[in-house]
């Protein structure tokens, strides 16, 4: 099961957090500088790039 079959999802909250989920479950929540840096990268990345960024943010890139 890869990123195509079960992609990561993300959403930014009003207070600047980035919540990353996969399969309907929250995997990680980024706050502060890490969240701001990831948001900047997510806005310019293509779909595949977004998935790779989210995988790295969660630590699951080793398994993908």
Jmol script that loads the backbone (N, CA, C; Angstrom):
load data "model"
ATOM      1  N   UNK A   1       0.846  -1.169   0.000  1.00  0.00           N
ATOM      2  CA  UNK A   1       0.000   0.000   0.000  1.00  0.00           C
ATOM      3  C   UNK A   1       0.893   1.234   0.000  1.00  0.00           C
ATOM      4  N   UNK A   2       0.786   2.026  -1.042  1.00  0.00           N
ATOM      5  CA  UNK A   2       1.627   3.201  -1.177  1.00  0.00           C
ATOM      6  C   UNK A   2       0.847   4.485  -1.028  1.00  0.00           C
ATOM      7  N   UNK A   3       1.505   5.560  -1.367  1.00  0.00           N
ATOM      8  CA  UNK A   3       0.878   6.868  -1.248  1.00  0.00           C
ATOM      9  C   UNK A   3      -0.266   7.058  -2.228  1.00  0.00           C
ATOM     10  N   UNK A   4      -0.233   6.361  -3.349  1.00  0.00           N
ATOM     11  CA  UNK A   4      -1.323   6.479  -4.306  1.00  0.00           C
ATOM     12  C   UNK A   4      -2.602   5.848  -3.756  1.00  0.00           C
ATOM     13  N   UNK A   5      -2.456   4.724  -3.068  1.00  0.00           N
ATOM     14  CA  UNK A   5      -3.605   4.005  -2.524  1.00  0.00           C
ATOM     15  C   UNK A   5      -4.137   4.628  -1.245  1.00  0.00           C
ATOM     16  N   UNK A   6      -3.252   5.170  -0.432  1.00  0.00           N
ATOM     17  CA  UNK A   6      -3.624   5.712   0.868  1.00  0.00           C
ATOM     18  C   UNK A   6      -2.831   6.996   1.130  1.00  0.00           C
ATOM     19  N   UNK A   7      -3.239   8.092   0.478  1.00  0.00           N
ATOM     20  CA  UNK A   7      -2.456   9.330   0.583  1.00  0.00           C
ATOM     21  C   UNK A   7      -2.617  10.022   1.943  1.00  0.00           C
ATOM     22  N   UNK A   8      -1.645  10.848   2.254  1.00  0.00           N
ATOM     23  CA  UNK A   8      -1.738  11.707   3.424  1.00  0.00           C
ATOM     24  C   UNK A   8      -2.684  12.856   3.116  1.00  0.00           C
ATOM     25  N   UNK A   9      -3.318  13.370   4.143  1.00  0.00           N
ATOM     26  CA  UNK A   9      -4.155  14.561   4.035  1.00  0.00           C
ATOM     27  C   UNK A   9      -3.632  15.558   5.058  1.00  0.00           C
ATOM     28  N   UNK A  10      -3.858  16.825   4.809  1.00  0.00           N
ATOM     29  CA  UNK A  10      -3.410  17.826   5.764  1.00  0.00           C
ATOM     30  C   UNK A  10      -4.396  18.973   5.819  1.00  0.00           C
ATOM     31  N   UNK A  11      -4.345  19.676   6.944  1.00  0.00           N
ATOM     32  CA  UNK A  11      -5.115  20.910   7.063  1.00  0.00           C
ATOM     33  C   UNK A  11      -4.412  21.832   8.036  1.00  0.00           C
ATOM     34  N   UNK A  12      -4.517  23.118   7.752  1.00  0.00           N
ATOM     35  CA  UNK A  12      -3.937  24.138   8.612  1.00  0.00           C
ATOM     36  C   UNK A  12      -5.040  24.683   9.513  1.00  0.00           C
ATOM     37  N   UNK A  13      -4.731  24.899  10.765  1.00  0.00           N
ATOM     38  CA  UNK A  13      -5.701  25.434  11.708  1.00  0.00           C
ATOM     39  C   UNK A  13      -5.508  26.939  11.853  1.00  0.00           C
ATOM     40  N   UNK A  14      -6.476  27.579  12.484  1.00  0.00           N
ATOM     41  CA  UNK A  14      -6.421  29.027  12.675  1.00  0.00           C
ATOM     42  C   UNK A  14      -5.228  29.455  13.520  1.00  0.00           C
ATOM     43  N   UNK A  15      -4.822  28.602  14.438  1.00  0.00           N
ATOM     44  CA  UNK A  15      -3.710  28.974  15.319  1.00  0.00           C
ATOM     45  C   UNK A  15      -2.346  28.559  14.769  1.00  0.00           C
ATOM     46  N   UNK A  16      -2.263  28.220  13.487  1.00  0.00           N
ATOM     47  CA  UNK A  16      -0.985  27.978  12.834  1.00  0.00           C
ATOM     48  C   UNK A  16      -0.474  26.551  12.890  1.00  0.00           C
ATOM     49  N   UNK A  17      -1.264  25.641  13.377  1.00  0.00           N
ATOM     50  CA  UNK A  17      -0.846  24.243  13.403  1.00  0.00           C
ATOM     51  C   UNK A  17      -1.140  23.589  12.059  1.00  0.00           C
ATOM     52  N   UNK A  18      -0.374  22.561  11.742  1.00  0.00           N
ATOM     53  CA  UNK A  18      -0.629  21.750  10.557  1.00  0.00           C
ATOM     54  C   UNK A  18      -0.902  20.336  11.041  1.00  0.00           C
ATOM     55  N   UNK A  19      -2.099  19.860  10.755  1.00  0.00           N
ATOM     56  CA  UNK A  19      -2.488  18.506  11.157  1.00  0.00           C
ATOM     57  C   UNK A  19      -2.353  17.591   9.942  1.00  0.00           C
ATOM     58  N   UNK A  20      -1.629  16.502  10.113  1.00  0.00           N
ATOM     59  CA  UNK A  20      -1.390  15.547   9.034  1.00  0.00           C
ATOM     60  C   UNK A  20      -2.108  14.247   9.395  1.00  0.00           C
ATOM     61  N   UNK A  21      -2.912  13.757   8.454  1.00  0.00           N
ATOM     62  CA  UNK A  21      -3.684  12.542   8.692  1.00  0.00           C
ATOM     63  C   UNK A  21      -3.477  11.562   7.550  1.00  0.00           C
ATOM     64  N   UNK A  22      -3.749  10.314   7.852  1.00  0.00           N
ATOM     65  CA  UNK A  22      -3.705   9.255   6.833  1.00  0.00           C
ATOM     66  C   UNK A  22      -4.721   8.207   7.239  1.00  0.00           C
ATOM     67  N   UNK A  23      -5.563   7.836   6.307  1.00  0.00           N
ATOM     68  CA  UNK A  23      -6.586   6.849   6.603  1.00  0.00           C
ATOM     69  C   UNK A  23      -7.608   7.340   7.615  1.00  0.00           C
ATOM     70  N   UNK A  24      -7.843   8.649   7.645  1.00  0.00           N
ATOM     71  CA  UNK A  24      -8.826   9.208   8.548  1.00  0.00           C
ATOM     72  C   UNK A  24      -8.337   9.434   9.971  1.00  0.00           C
ATOM     73  N   UNK A  25      -7.090   9.111  10.240  1.00  0.00           N
ATOM     74  CA  UNK A  25      -6.526   9.286  11.581  1.00  0.00           C
ATOM     75  C   UNK A  25      -5.412  10.311  11.555  1.00  0.00           C
ATOM     76  N   UNK A  26      -5.381  11.164  12.585  1.00  0.00           N
ATOM     77  CA  UNK A  26      -4.314  12.137  12.693  1.00  0.00           C
ATOM     78  C   UNK A  26      -3.019  11.424  13.030  1.00  0.00           C
ATOM     79  N   UNK A  27      -2.012  11.666  12.209  1.00  0.00           N
ATOM     80  CA  UNK A  27      -0.714  11.022  12.385  1.00  0.00           C
ATOM     81  C   UNK A  27       0.199  11.914  13.217  1.00  0.00           C
ATOM     82  N   UNK A  28       0.202  13.213  12.906  1.00  0.00           N
ATOM     83  CA  UNK A  28       1.048  14.150  13.640  1.00  0.00           C
ATOM     84  C   UNK A  28       0.470  15.548  13.535  1.00  0.00           C
ATOM     85  N   UNK A  29       0.865  16.383  14.473  1.00  0.00           N
ATOM     86  CA  UNK A  29       0.494  17.796  14.472  1.00  0.00           C
ATOM     87  C   UNK A  29       1.777  18.604  14.593  1.00  0.00           C
ATOM     88  N   UNK A  30       2.006  19.472  13.627  1.00  0.00           N
ATOM     89  CA  UNK A  30       3.182  20.339  13.648  1.00  0.00           C
ATOM     90  C   UNK A  30       2.772  21.718  14.142  1.00  0.00           C
ATOM     91  N   UNK A  31       3.658  22.322  14.931  1.00  0.00           N
ATOM     92  CA  UNK A  31       3.386  23.639  15.489  1.00  0.00           C
ATOM     93  C   UNK A  31       4.596  24.543  15.270  1.00  0.00           C
ATOM     94  N   UNK A  32       4.380  25.821  15.424  1.00  0.00           N
ATOM     95  CA  UNK A  32       5.471  26.785  15.417  1.00  0.00           C
ATOM     96  C   UNK A  32       6.216  26.870  14.099  1.00  0.00           C
ATOM     97  N   UNK A  33       7.539  26.937  14.225  1.00  0.00           N
ATOM     98  CA  UNK A  33       8.395  27.111  13.050  1.00  0.00           C
ATOM     99  C   UNK A  33       8.296  25.938  12.085  1.00  0.00           C
ATOM    100  N   UNK A  34       8.154  24.738  12.618  1.00  0.00           N
ATOM    101  CA  UNK A  34       8.049  23.558  11.755  1.00  0.00           C
ATOM    102  C   UNK A  34       6.781  23.623  10.907  1.00  0.00           C
ATOM    103  N   UNK A  35       5.680  24.052  11.506  1.00  0.00           N
ATOM    104  CA  UNK A  35       4.417  24.168  10.781  1.00  0.00           C
ATOM    105  C   UNK A  35       4.516  25.254   9.714  1.00  0.00           C
ATOM    106  N   UNK A  36       5.094  26.391  10.064  1.00  0.00           N
ATOM    107  CA  UNK A  36       5.227  27.490   9.112  1.00  0.00           C
ATOM    108  C   UNK A  36       6.104  27.098   7.928  1.00  0.00           C
ATOM    109  N   UNK A  37       7.189  26.404   8.200  1.00  0.00           N
ATOM    110  CA  UNK A  37       8.084  25.967   7.131  1.00  0.00           C
ATOM    111  C   UNK A  37       7.386  24.974   6.207  1.00  0.00           C
ATOM    112  N   UNK A  38       6.659  24.030   6.791  1.00  0.00           N
ATOM    113  CA  UNK A  38       5.957  23.041   5.977  1.00  0.00           C
ATOM    114  C   UNK A  38       4.873  23.703   5.135  1.00  0.00           C
ATOM    115  N   UNK A  39       4.122  24.632   5.704  1.00  0.00           N
ATOM    116  CA  UNK A  39       3.078  25.327   4.945  1.00  0.00           C
ATOM    117  C   UNK A  39       3.658  26.041   3.737  1.00  0.00           C
ATOM    118  N   UNK A  40       4.801  26.681   3.914  1.00  0.00           N
ATOM    119  CA  UNK A  40       5.440  27.357   2.798  1.00  0.00           C
ATOM    120  C   UNK A  40       5.796  26.412   1.669  1.00  0.00           C
ATOM    121  N   UNK A  41       6.251  25.224   2.020  1.00  0.00           N
ATOM    122  CA  UNK A  41       6.622  24.231   1.006  1.00  0.00           C
ATOM    123  C   UNK A  41       5.397  23.592   0.363  1.00  0.00           C
ATOM    124  N   UNK A  42       4.345  23.363   1.152  1.00  0.00           N
ATOM    125  CA  UNK A  42       3.144  22.718   0.627  1.00  0.00           C
ATOM    126  C   UNK A  42       2.437  23.573  -0.417  1.00  0.00           C
ATOM    127  N   UNK A  43       2.506  24.880  -0.258  1.00  0.00           N
ATOM    128  CA  UNK A  43       1.787  25.765  -1.175  1.00  0.00           C
ATOM    129  C   UNK A  43       2.395  25.790  -2.571  1.00  0.00           C
ATOM    130  N   UNK A  44       3.657  25.431  -2.705  1.00  0.00           N
ATOM    131  CA  UNK A  44       4.304  25.469  -4.023  1.00  0.00           C
ATOM    132  C   UNK A  44       4.566  24.082  -4.613  1.00  0.00           C
ATOM    133  N   UNK A  45       4.302  23.027  -3.854  1.00  0.00           N
ATOM    134  CA  UNK A  45       4.592  21.659  -4.317  1.00  0.00           C
ATOM    135  C   UNK A  45       3.446  21.095  -5.147  1.00  0.00           C
ATOM    136  N   UNK A  46       3.790  20.193  -6.064  1.00  0.00           N
ATOM    137  CA  UNK A  46       2.759  19.473  -6.800  1.00  0.00           C
ATOM    138  C   UNK A  46       2.224  18.339  -5.927  1.00  0.00           C
ATOM    139  N   UNK A  47       1.275  17.572  -6.435  1.00  0.00           N
ATOM    140  CA  UNK A  47       0.627  16.530  -5.632  1.00  0.00           C
ATOM    141  C   UNK A  47       1.615  15.505  -5.095  1.00  0.00           C
ATOM    142  N   UNK A  48       2.517  15.044  -5.939  1.00  0.00           N
ATOM    143  CA  UNK A  48       3.505  14.061  -5.502  1.00  0.00           C
ATOM    144  C   UNK A  48       4.451  14.672  -4.468  1.00  0.00           C
ATOM    145  N   UNK A  49       4.832  15.909  -4.711  1.00  0.00           N
ATOM    146  CA  UNK A  49       5.699  16.606  -3.781  1.00  0.00           C
ATOM    147  C   UNK A  49       5.044  16.804  -2.420  1.00  0.00           C
ATOM    148  N   UNK A  50       3.758  17.114  -2.425  1.00  0.00           N
ATOM    149  CA  UNK A  50       3.014  17.272  -1.168  1.00  0.00           C
ATOM    150  C   UNK A  50       3.042  15.969  -0.380  1.00  0.00           C
ATOM    151  N   UNK A  51       2.815  14.854  -1.062  1.00  0.00           N
ATOM    152  CA  UNK A  51       2.815  13.561  -0.383  1.00  0.00           C
ATOM    153  C   UNK A  51       4.185  13.254   0.213  1.00  0.00           C
ATOM    154  N   UNK A  52       5.230  13.567  -0.511  1.00  0.00           N
ATOM    155  CA  UNK A  52       6.578  13.323  -0.003  1.00  0.00           C
ATOM    156  C   UNK A  52       6.883  14.210   1.201  1.00  0.00           C
ATOM    157  N   UNK A  53       6.476  15.476   1.138  1.00  0.00           N
ATOM    158  CA  UNK A  53       6.686  16.385   2.264  1.00  0.00           C
ATOM    159  C   UNK A  53       5.940  15.909   3.507  1.00  0.00           C
ATOM    160  N   UNK A  54       4.702  15.466   3.310  1.00  0.00           N
ATOM    161  CA  UNK A  54       3.917  14.994   4.451  1.00  0.00           C
ATOM    162  C   UNK A  54       4.491  13.702   5.020  1.00  0.00           C
ATOM    163  N   UNK A  55       4.972  12.832   4.160  1.00  0.00           N
ATOM    164  CA  UNK A  55       5.587  11.590   4.628  1.00  0.00           C
ATOM    165  C   UNK A  55       6.829  11.901   5.464  1.00  0.00           C
ATOM    166  N   UNK A  56       7.628  12.834   5.009  1.00  0.00           N
ATOM    167  CA  UNK A  56       8.827  13.222   5.765  1.00  0.00           C
ATOM    168  C   UNK A  56       8.452  13.870   7.094  1.00  0.00           C
ATOM    169  N   UNK A  57       7.418  14.686   7.086  1.00  0.00           N
ATOM    170  CA  UNK A  57       6.995  15.362   8.313  1.00  0.00           C
ATOM    171  C   UNK A  57       6.532  14.365   9.379  1.00  0.00           C
ATOM    172  N   UNK A  58       5.976  13.249   8.935  1.00  0.00           N
ATOM    173  CA  UNK A  58       5.482  12.255   9.882  1.00  0.00           C
ATOM    174  C   UNK A  58       6.530  11.211  10.245  1.00  0.00           C
ATOM    175  N   UNK A  59       7.596  11.133   9.456  1.00  0.00           N
ATOM    176  CA  UNK A  59       8.607  10.108   9.706  1.00  0.00           C
ATOM    177  C   UNK A  59       8.317   8.820   8.967  1.00  0.00           C
ATOM    178  N   UNK A  60       7.246   8.779   8.172  1.00  0.00           N
ATOM    179  CA  UNK A  60       6.868   7.570   7.451  1.00  0.00           C
ATOM    180  C   UNK A  60       7.542   7.441   6.095  1.00  0.00           C
ATOM    181  N   UNK A  61       8.443   8.357   5.769  1.00  0.00           N
ATOM    182  CA  UNK A  61       9.088   8.290   4.457  1.00  0.00           C
ATOM    183  C   UNK A  61       9.977   7.062   4.329  1.00  0.00           C
ATOM    184  N   UNK A  62      10.409   6.508   5.445  1.00  0.00           N
ATOM    185  CA  UNK A  62      11.258   5.300   5.395  1.00  0.00           C
ATOM    186  C   UNK A  62      10.464   4.085   4.927  1.00  0.00           C
ATOM    187  N   UNK A  63       9.150   4.149   5.097  1.00  0.00           N
ATOM    188  CA  UNK A  63       8.295   3.006   4.790  1.00  0.00           C
ATOM    189  C   UNK A  63       7.593   3.132   3.452  1.00  0.00           C
ATOM    190  N   UNK A  64       7.726   4.290   2.802  1.00  0.00           N
ATOM    191  CA  UNK A  64       6.982   4.544   1.557  1.00  0.00           C
ATOM    192  C   UNK A  64       7.825   4.189   0.371  1.00  0.00           C
TER     193      UNK A  64
END
end "model"
wireframe off; spacefill off
backbone 0.3
color backbone group
